[in-house]
Amino acid sequence: MLNLVLAYLGVAFMVGLCGIGSAYGLTICGNTVVGALKKRPDAMGTYILLSALPSTQGIYGFVGYFMVAGFLTAEITALQAAAIFGVGLA
C-alpha cells in the first residue's frame, strides 16, 4: 500500500509541477508579448503563437501520467514506486 501511495505522489508531482511551470512560462511570455506589441503591432499573430509555446509543458505532465498509468496497481514493487516518484520530481 505504501508503494502505491509513493507512486501516486510521484504522479501528483509530475502533473502538478508541469502545470506550475507552464503557468509561470505563460505569464512571462504574455508579459513579453504585451511589451513587444507596443513596438511592432503588425506582428501580433507571430507573438501570440510564440506566447502559447510554454503551454506544452503541461501536456508533457499528462503524457507522463499516461505512460506510467499501467504500473499503478496494487502489486507495484518498491523499486517501481521509487522510479515513478523520481521521474515525478525530475
N, C-alpha and C positions, 0 to 999 in steps of 0.2 A: 504494500500500500504506500509506503514511504517513497519507493522508487517512482510510482506513478505521480505522486504529488511533486516530486523533484522535476519530472519530465514536463508536467503541466506548468510548473513555474518557469521553466526554460522557454516554453512556448509563449507564455504571457510576456516574458522579457523580449522575445523575438518580435512579436507583433507590436507590443507597446513601444519599444524603443525605436522601431522603424517608423511608427506613426509620429512619435515626437520629433524625430529627425526630419521627417518630411514636412511637418508643420513649421518647424524652425527654418528650414530651407525655403519654403514658400514665402514666409514672412520677409526674409532677406531679399529674395528675388522680386517680390512685389514692391518693396520699397525702392529697389534699384530701378525697376521699370518706371515707376512714377517719376523718379528723377530724370531718367533718360528721355522720357516722353516730353519733358519740358524743353529739351534741346532739339529733338527730332520727332515731332508729332506724326510725320509721314510713315514712320517705321513701326506703327502700333501693332500690326499683325505679327511681325517677327518677334517683337518684345513679348507679346502675350504668349506666343508659342514657347519661347525660351524660359519664361517665368513659370511655366507648368512642368518643366522637367523634374524638379525635385519631388513631385508627387509620385514618381515611380518608386521611390524608396519605400513608401507604404505598401505598394503592391508586392515588393520583394518579401516583406514580412509575411503576407498572406501566402505567397508561393512557398515559402519555407515551412509554414504550418502544414500545407497540403503534402509536402514532401515527407514530413515526419509523422503524419496522422496515422499511418499504418502501424507504427510502433507503439502507439498509445493504447496498450491493452493491459489487463491485469497481470499478465505474465511477463512484463517488462523486466529486464535484468538491471542490476545496479550500474553496470557499465553503459548500457544503452541510455539509461536515465541521465547519467552524468554527461554523456556525449550530447544529448539533446539540451541539457542545461547549459553546457559550454557553448554550443552553437547559438543558443538564445542570447547569451551575453556578448558573444562576438559580434 
